[in-house]
């Protein structure tokens, strides 16, 4: 068991559609107060897992708790307590911004009208503007407002910037950071745009083909996962490289990416790399999901 309080706890979760496994024995804990990146390629199973957390889908096996509540038993209560925002969230286009805010407020006993108005001003939303006339960036900011105005302690964001242009994505993330950071709110942020969420996440999980490949603090991943470059003439016993994620050969050099550089150094003994390369989160993710584990043929 973990030594922290978890706002999301998942144990042995499985889900399949038409005989095809989408989630396979997923175990995950999201610490309270963390900004948690849930990473995976499109089709990896991210949205399926989130729909189970919201009580919109039943798992085939396993269990989960969201803010201490079983979403399969109390789905409405879960959705009242958390904030949720998804890519291309459906909203009534014929309503004005203020009308939609007032309508959504009725579903949340804890709705804070003052907070909603503060967020509207912060996000530069015209209360009299028709929702259908908003830009994609404005629509995303409105969806974020609707997810936050009842002051949830946990917010789930499902690829919220996917349909936005780079400037609108940066603007939305700035709003997320500005409102949520330093407030102790737990954020579960699903995305495949890693270069954008890397600056805001303190912990990540990598989902691939329905399985969690790695879950760790971002700083730990940067510290442990490295690319080591050797001369091809060095006789590297690949079998000794525990946690090998990727191996490439080019220009008489051999580059290996490993998930524990300290253990690899011990395994290699006197053989030293030409250089050791730090990786960003995007490169680490790529090594896990599409890395080649077998040595290239000579």
NUVO-798206 format. One line per 3 residues: for each residue x, y, z of C-alpha. Coordinates in nm, 3 decimals, always signed. Layout:
<nodes>
X:Y:Z  ...
</nodes>
This chain:
<nodes>
+0.000:+0.000:+0.000  +0.109:+0.359:-0.062  +0.201:+0.596:+0.219
-0.004:+0.885:+0.078  -0.375:+0.967:+0.067  -0.516:+0.875:-0.275
-0.802:+1.068:-0.437  -0.828:+0.800:-0.707  -0.761:+0.434:-0.628
-0.789:+0.163:-0.894  -0.737:-0.209:-0.834  -0.733:-0.482:-1.097
-0.953:-0.294:-1.342  -1.043:-0.477:-1.662  -1.269:-0.385:-1.952
-1.323:-0.533:-2.297  -1.548:-0.453:-2.592  -1.647:-0.721:-2.841
-1.390:-0.962:-2.702  -1.105:-0.708:-2.733  -0.930:-0.608:-2.412
-0.920:-0.232:-2.361  -0.804:-0.224:-1.997  -0.598:-0.510:-1.854
-0.554:-0.538:-1.478  -0.498:-0.166:-1.426  -0.374:-0.066:-1.080
-0.326:+0.303:-1.007  -0.324:+0.551:-0.721  -0.346:+0.928:-0.765
-0.212:+1.116:-0.460  -0.431:+1.387:-0.313  -0.311:+1.733:-0.416
-0.107:+1.610:-0.711  -0.124:+1.715:-1.076  -0.122:+1.371:-1.231
-0.056:+1.312:-1.601  -0.232:+1.008:-1.749  -0.039:+0.944:-2.068
-0.117:+0.724:-2.365  -0.154:+0.717:-2.740  -0.501:+0.757:-2.889
-0.679:+0.426:-2.837  -0.467:+0.326:-2.537  -0.774:+0.310:-2.309
-0.752:+0.649:-2.134  -1.108:+0.761:-2.202  -1.250:+0.418:-2.119
-1.085:+0.430:-1.778  -1.212:+0.784:-1.716  -1.567:+0.683:-1.809
-1.545:+0.405:-1.551  -1.419:+0.655:-1.290  -1.724:+0.872:-1.367
-1.963:+0.579:-1.332  -2.057:+0.594:-1.701  -1.921:+0.245:-1.774
-1.917:-0.076:-1.573  -1.582:-0.259:-1.556  -1.567:-0.631:-1.625
-1.352:-0.683:-1.317  -1.175:-0.485:-1.048  -1.282:-0.186:-0.847
-1.210:+0.183:-0.807  -1.279:+0.470:-0.569  -1.299:+0.838:-0.662
-1.283:+1.087:-0.375  -1.356:+0.790:-0.150  -1.673:+0.693:-0.342
-1.738:+0.385:-0.556  -1.859:+0.530:-0.890  -2.039:+0.205:-0.974
-2.251:+0.242:-0.659  -2.290:+0.622:-0.643  -2.221:+0.764:-0.992
-2.425:+1.083:-0.944  -2.253:+1.165:-0.616  -1.910:+1.118:-0.778
-1.999:+1.356:-1.060  -2.130:+1.613:-0.813  -1.809:+1.608:-0.611
-1.552:+1.623:-0.890  -1.490:+1.857:-1.181  -1.481:+1.702:-1.528
-1.382:+1.843:-1.864  -1.341:+1.658:-2.192  -1.232:+1.741:-2.544
-1.524:+1.865:-2.757  -1.756:+1.879:-2.457  -2.119:+1.909:-2.569
-2.291:+2.230:-2.466  -2.619:+2.394:-2.570  -2.521:+2.630:-2.849
-2.846:+2.831:-2.836  -2.788:+2.940:-2.475  -2.598:+3.250:-2.375
-2.291:+3.203:-2.156  -2.466:+3.332:-1.843  -2.772:+3.112:-1.912
-2.560:+2.799:-1.944  -2.373:+2.880:-1.622  -2.703:+2.930:-1.437
-2.847:+2.609:-1.580  -2.546:+2.393:-1.487  -2.540:+2.547:-1.137
-2.872:+2.374:-1.057  -2.705:+2.031:-1.068  -2.444:+2.114:-0.803
-2.549:+2.173:-0.442  -2.203:+2.317:-0.372  -2.206:+2.559:-0.668
-2.032:+2.887:-0.585  -2.184:+3.172:-0.790  -1.913:+3.415:-0.679
-1.640:+3.175:-0.791  -1.819:+3.120:-1.123  -1.833:+3.495:-1.186
-1.467:+3.538:-1.090  -1.373:+3.258:-1.331  -1.586:+3.410:-1.609
-1.400:+3.739:-1.575  -1.061:+3.568:-1.548  -1.132:+3.369:-1.865
-1.261:+3.677:-2.050  -1.602:+3.529:-2.137  -1.882:+3.763:-2.242
-2.192:+3.662:-2.041  -2.425:+3.765:-2.325  -2.239:+3.576:-2.598
-2.418:+3.280:-2.755  -2.234:+2.956:-2.674  -2.253:+2.851:-3.040
-2.066:+3.166:-3.143  -1.768:+3.107:-2.912  -1.430:+3.011:-3.055
-1.285:+2.670:-2.967  -1.058:+2.832:-2.712  -1.346:+3.022:-2.551
-1.560:+2.706:-2.548  -1.282:+2.519:-2.368  -1.248:+2.797:-2.111
-1.624:+2.787:-2.052  -1.610:+2.409:-2.006  -1.328:+2.457:-1.756
-1.535:+2.716:-1.566  -1.827:+2.470:-1.547  -1.590:+2.204:-1.412
-1.448:+2.429:-1.140  -1.723:+2.658:-1.010  -1.854:+2.408:-0.753
-1.505:+2.408:-0.595  -1.422:+2.039:-0.638  -1.121:+1.887:-0.463
-1.060:+1.660:-0.763  -1.067:+1.760:-1.132  -1.051:+1.514:-1.423
-0.942:+1.659:-1.757  -0.974:+1.421:-2.054  -0.752:+1.549:-2.337
-0.906:+1.897:-2.296  -0.671:+2.072:-2.540  -0.684:+1.818:-2.824
-0.895:+2.026:-3.064  -0.724:+2.357:-2.991  -0.454:+2.543:-3.181
-0.119:+2.587:-3.000  -0.198:+2.938:-2.871  -0.540:+2.837:-2.739
-0.387:+2.526:-2.576  -0.123:+2.735:-2.402  -0.389:+2.983:-2.291
-0.609:+2.708:-2.145  -0.320:+2.543:-1.963  -0.226:+2.881:-1.818
-0.581:+2.908:-1.683  -0.557:+2.556:-1.538  -0.227:+2.634:-1.371
-0.340:+2.974:-1.249  -0.655:+2.843:-1.086  -0.556:+2.499:-0.960
-0.192:+2.515:-0.862  -0.122:+2.603:-0.500  -0.483:+2.526:-0.401
-0.430:+2.162:-0.309  -0.673:+2.048:-0.581  -0.600:+1.706:-0.730
-0.586:+1.713:-1.112  -0.604:+1.393:-1.319  -0.492:+1.510:-1.663
-0.528:+1.270:-1.957  -0.328:+1.367:-2.264  -0.093:+1.257:-2.538
+0.053:+1.609:-2.586  +0.336:+1.549:-2.342  +0.548:+1.853:-2.415
+0.258:+2.072:-2.297  +0.173:+1.896:-1.973  +0.530:+1.818:-1.865
+0.575:+2.160:-1.697  +0.262:+2.120:-1.483  +0.257:+1.750:-1.385
+0.438:+1.620:-1.078  +0.352:+1.253:-1.135  +0.260:+1.047:-1.445
+0.136:+0.705:-1.547  +0.199:+0.560:-1.893  -0.087:+0.351:-2.034
-0.025:+0.137:-2.341  -0.248:-0.133:-2.489  -0.461:-0.118:-2.178
-0.175:-0.173:-1.930  +0.013:+0.064:-1.701  +0.377:+0.044:-1.810
+0.513:+0.287:-1.550  +0.382:+0.515:-1.278  +0.626:+0.750:-1.106
+0.701:+1.111:-1.014  +0.822:+1.310:-1.316  +1.149:+1.399:-1.141
+1.217:+1.032:-1.073  +1.163:+0.942:-1.438  +1.400:+1.217:-1.552
+1.660:+1.103:-1.300  +1.643:+0.731:-1.378  +1.550:+0.699:-1.746
+1.853:+0.789:-1.959  +1.998:+0.725:-2.302  +2.352:+0.588:-2.294
+2.564:+0.606:-2.607  +2.848:+0.357:-2.662  +3.093:+0.285:-2.939
+2.969:-0.007:-3.146  +3.304:-0.172:-3.081  +3.218:-0.194:-2.711
+3.091:-0.540:-2.640  +2.764:-0.460:-2.468  +2.576:-0.762:-2.335
+2.221:-0.644:-2.394  +2.088:-0.929:-2.181  +2.247:-0.762:-1.876
+2.058:-0.438:-1.929  +1.763:-0.480:-1.695  +1.488:-0.238:-1.785
+1.603:-0.189:-2.145  +1.349:+0.032:-2.321  +1.507:+0.106:-2.656
+1.822:+0.023:-2.851  +1.940:+0.188:-3.172  +2.255:+0.162:-3.383
+2.389:+0.447:-3.597  +2.722:+0.593:-3.713  +2.930:+0.320:-3.543
+2.756:+0.395:-3.214  +2.502:+0.210:-3.005  +2.238:+0.408:-2.811
+2.043:+0.234:-2.537  +1.760:+0.383:-2.329  +1.717:+0.224:-1.987
+1.468:+0.282:-1.707  +1.728:+0.265:-1.426  +2.059:+0.417:-1.523
+2.225:+0.341:-1.187  +2.144:-0.031:-1.215  +2.271:-0.031:-1.574
+2.601:+0.127:-1.471  +2.650:-0.147:-1.210  +2.564:-0.418:-1.463
+2.812:-0.285:-1.721  +3.102:-0.260:-1.476  +3.410:-0.108:-1.644
+3.237:-0.035:-1.977  +3.166:+0.338:-1.989  +2.937:+0.521:-2.231
+3.066:+0.789:-2.467  +2.794:+1.013:-2.328  +2.483:+1.005:-2.113
+2.178:+1.188:-2.245  +1.900:+1.338:-2.033  +1.552:+1.283:-2.176
+1.234:+1.489:-2.163  +0.897:+1.334:-2.084  +0.807:+1.301:-2.452
+1.123:+1.100:-2.521  +1.070:+0.884:-2.212  +0.713:+0.812:-2.317
+0.826:+0.721:-2.668  +1.087:+0.481:-2.533  +0.824:+0.299:-2.327
+0.555:+0.268:-2.593  +0.748:+0.224:-2.922  +1.102:+0.143:-2.808
+1.289:-0.152:-2.963  +1.410:-0.403:-2.706  +1.617:-0.625:-2.934
+1.972:-0.548:-3.051  +1.990:-0.445:-3.418  +2.152:-0.696:-3.651
+2.501:-0.625:-3.759
</nodes>
